[in-house]
Amino acid sequence: MAPSKNLSSKNSSLSKTTLTSPLKKEKKSSSQKQIFIGKEIAISGSFTNCDKPAPHNQIAGWIRAHGGTFVEEVSPNTTHLICSLPDFKSKPKQVKRALSLGRSCAIVSFDWLVDCLIRVKKTCRPVKPYSLKDVVKRLNKVRLEAEKLESQFKAAVETALNFSPLRCNAVYYDDTGFEYKVELRRESREEKIVREKYTLFIFQSICKPHTHMFGAKYTSSKHRHTSYHRESSSPRLFHEAFDDFKVFFKDKTGLEWDHRLEEQGNTEKFIYRPPAAGKAVGQLPYGYVRPAPKVVYRKPTVEDAEEEAEEDGHVEIEEWKPAEEGGKGNPGN
């Protein structure tokens, strides 16, 4: 009978171990990484998490579970204020207190808290990418860029309407992405400097089959009135409108359109500035290679020194000498 007692005691001890081990594992897994130790965090505004409202008491629980201190009101010891964008713009009491603390209290978006907690490796993330001050700056920059593009678009529409009152044309883009809106400029000196500009367009009809039309707009600092030039008032095929464009371009610049990237010799004509390297320049003859920009070394002048001194506060001009005397000379030679 003794062996049966030993067996029963072994079974009972085995059952105890199998019952207690899952509890230990569950207790261990329930502990959270203490990433907010030493942080005092307040909140302002309404938030959502996974398209559901995130109450303030729930957010407070997340903060406390990860070692942080949650406070209802911003105090001198507050390190972070989690704030919604509407609250940051309206500046309630919480936001004003946080702003008065300066850099010691970071005003961050709700995304900062989410990213701290949901990453594979939980950590208290840097506040710079989540700073609402920077967010507002980025939004203002985007708004200004959008307003600029909108004004450019309205100006282009107005120009198109002057050429075509039927509102059925748009500026033509070729297969390379080049916009046929080409600017030619010229400066001349009479009693004062006169700046002139031609803007050449090729328009394409919105409706199909596409028709095309060439036109040019002229402005001058000498005359307030803007004038427009149209070779033909009737719709044309593309090669006809393109021929009109090339003839007008050569008449004003002295260059063939296919040679538009070459250096322009006659300075009395209008000057065409090609797009910067890497941008679309339009279709070119087969095998054409764009010439490298010519770099010319010139002797620094007093005016150069004054301009650089205004920017840097100090400038030293190296004495220019011909190459025969051991100087730099002209790199273009």
Secondary structure, 3 states (H helix, E strand, C coil): CHHHHHHHHHHHHHHHHHHHHHHHHHHHHCCCCCCCCCCEEEEECCCEECCEECCHHHHHHHHHHCCCEECCCCCCCCCEEEECHHHHHHCCHHHHHHHHCHHHCEEECHHHHHHHHHCCCCCCCCCHHHEHHHHHHHHHHHHHHHHHHHHHHHHHHHHHHHHCCCCCEEECECCCCCECEEEEEEEEECCCEEEEEEEEEEEEECCCCCCEEEEEEEEECCCCCCEEEECCCCCECHHHHHHHHHHHHHHHHCCCHHHCCCCCCCCCCCEECCCCCCCCCCCCCCCCCCCCCCCCCCCCCHHHHHHHHHHHCCCCCCCCCCHHHCCCCCCCC
